[in-house]
Amino acid sequence: MSLTKPVLGLAVGGVLGLLDGLSGFLEPSLAPVMGSVITFSLLKGLLAGIATGYVSYRVHSMLGILAGIGIAAVKWHASNSCRDGLRTQERCDGIYGICRA
């Protein structure tokens, strides 16, 4: 069995997403929602990992690494744009990067 780039991306994304979710234990105010924090952080990591692995598989070059950096930057921006009132008339959840009206 060989390890393809999408599968490697899925594994690495899952581990990093899990670590991201577990870092929520450092913030005491997240205690009531830790299950969903871990779940959705893991899901974000898996999606980013599979996307990065797929791009790496398709282009066969260093562009895959640049795509991974770009995907991570988009995820980071989506998560942080919901915080600190940057979206004024919306109820935002900065942990998941999802903004709901």
Kinemage of the C-alpha trace (Angstrom):
@kinemage 1
@onewidth
@group {chain A} dominant
@subgroup {mainchain}
@vectorlist {calphas} color= white
{ca met a 1} P 0.000 0.000 0.000
{ca ser a 2} L 1.448 3.334 -1.011
{ca leu a 3} L 0.714 6.600 0.703
{ca thr a 4} L -0.675 9.083 -1.812
{ca lys a 5} L -0.475 12.829 -1.366
{ca pro a 6} L -4.204 13.289 -0.668
{ca val a 7} L -4.109 10.568 2.006
{ca leu a 8} L -0.994 12.122 3.550
{ca gly a 9} L -2.712 15.520 3.503
{ca leu a 10} L -5.762 13.995 5.163
{ca ala a 11} L -3.654 12.438 7.929
{ca val a 12} L -1.552 15.540 8.582
{ca gly a 13} L -4.607 17.818 8.396
{ca gly a 14} L -6.496 15.609 10.825
{ca val a 15} L -3.666 15.583 13.361
{ca leu a 16} L -3.146 19.342 13.122
{ca gly a 17} L -6.895 19.973 13.311
{ca leu a 18} L -7.142 17.794 16.398
{ca leu a 19} L -4.270 19.663 18.050
{ca asp a 20} L -5.972 22.943 17.130
{ca gly a 21} L -9.198 21.790 18.763
{ca leu a 22} L -7.446 20.509 21.867
{ca ser a 23} L -5.767 23.885 22.286
{ca gly a 24} L -9.230 25.166 23.186
{ca phe a 25} L -8.684 23.743 26.665
{ca leu a 26} L -6.341 26.685 27.258
{ca glu a 27} L -9.341 29.048 27.105
{ca pro a 28} L -11.633 28.445 30.110
{ca ser a 29} L -14.624 30.185 28.509
{ca leu a 30} L -14.807 27.425 25.872
{ca ala a 31} L -15.434 24.676 28.403
{ca pro a 32} L -19.179 24.319 27.671
{ca val a 33} L -18.599 23.862 23.930
{ca met a 34} L -15.359 21.882 23.824
{ca gly a 35} L -16.944 18.943 22.011
{ca ser a 36} L -17.982 21.079 19.083
{ca val a 37} L -14.700 23.027 19.139
{ca ile a 38} L -12.702 19.819 18.778
{ca thr a 39} L -15.085 18.374 16.175
{ca phe a 40} L -15.115 21.400 13.902
{ca ser a 41} L -11.391 22.079 14.275
{ca leu a 42} L -10.761 18.487 13.214
{ca leu a 43} L -13.144 18.910 10.285
{ca lys a 44} L -11.381 22.113 9.189
{ca gly a 45} L -8.027 20.342 9.344
{ca leu a 46} L -9.291 17.380 7.353
{ca leu a 47} L -10.766 19.592 4.638
{ca ala a 48} L -7.633 21.716 4.358
{ca gly a 49} L -5.431 18.620 4.336
{ca ile a 50} L -7.352 16.837 1.609
{ca ala a 51} L -7.475 20.021 -0.506
{ca thr a 52} L -3.734 20.545 -0.130
{ca gly a 53} L -3.012 16.891 -0.903
{ca tyr a 54} L -5.212 16.958 -3.979
{ca val a 55} L -3.526 20.102 -5.336
{ca ser a 56} L -0.108 18.572 -4.637
{ca tyr a 57} L -1.130 15.411 -6.454
{ca arg a 58} L -2.389 17.324 -9.495
{ca val a 59} L 0.507 19.752 -10.013
{ca his a 60} L 3.480 17.496 -9.108
{ca ser a 61} L 5.631 20.404 -8.015
{ca met a 62} L 6.302 22.849 -5.207
{ca leu a 63} L 3.042 24.601 -6.052
{ca gly a 64} L 1.365 22.079 -3.760
{ca ile a 65} L 3.208 23.540 -0.793
{ca leu a 66} L 2.237 27.048 -1.855
{ca ala a 67} L -1.364 25.870 -2.202
{ca gly a 68} L -1.219 24.501 1.352
{ca ile a 69} L 0.045 27.826 2.640
{ca gly a 70} L -2.716 29.600 0.718
{ca ile a 71} L -5.423 27.283 2.056
{ca ala a 72} L -4.124 27.777 5.603
{ca ala a 73} L -4.144 31.555 5.094
{ca val a 74} L -7.759 31.489 3.882
{ca lys a 75} L -8.781 29.354 6.882
{ca trp a 76} L -6.976 31.705 9.252
{ca his a 77} L -8.565 34.787 7.695
{ca ala a 78} L -12.042 33.246 7.796
{ca ser a 79} L -11.624 32.403 11.478
{ca asn a 80} L -10.237 35.779 12.480
{ca ser a 81} L -12.534 37.968 10.393
{ca cys a 82} L -15.443 36.976 12.623
{ca arg a 83} L -13.786 38.201 15.801
{ca asp a 84} L -13.684 41.615 17.448
{ca gly a 85} L -16.691 43.097 15.675
{ca leu a 86} L -15.247 43.115 12.165
{ca arg a 87} L -18.641 41.932 10.945
{ca thr a 88} L -20.941 44.248 12.834
{ca gln a 89} L -24.489 43.046 12.148
{ca glu a 90} L -23.789 39.329 12.294
{ca arg a 91} L -23.561 36.796 15.065
{ca cys a 92} L -20.147 35.290 14.451
{ca asp a 93} L -18.446 32.216 15.693
{ca gly a 94} L -14.728 32.837 15.264
{ca ile a 95} L -13.748 29.354 16.367
{ca tyr a 96} L -15.312 27.637 13.367
{ca gly a 97} L -14.808 30.432 10.861
{ca ile a 98} L -18.508 30.438 10.054
{ca cys a 99} L -20.454 33.700 10.083
{ca arg a 100} L -24.198 33.473 10.469
{ca ala a 101} L -26.610 36.342 9.954
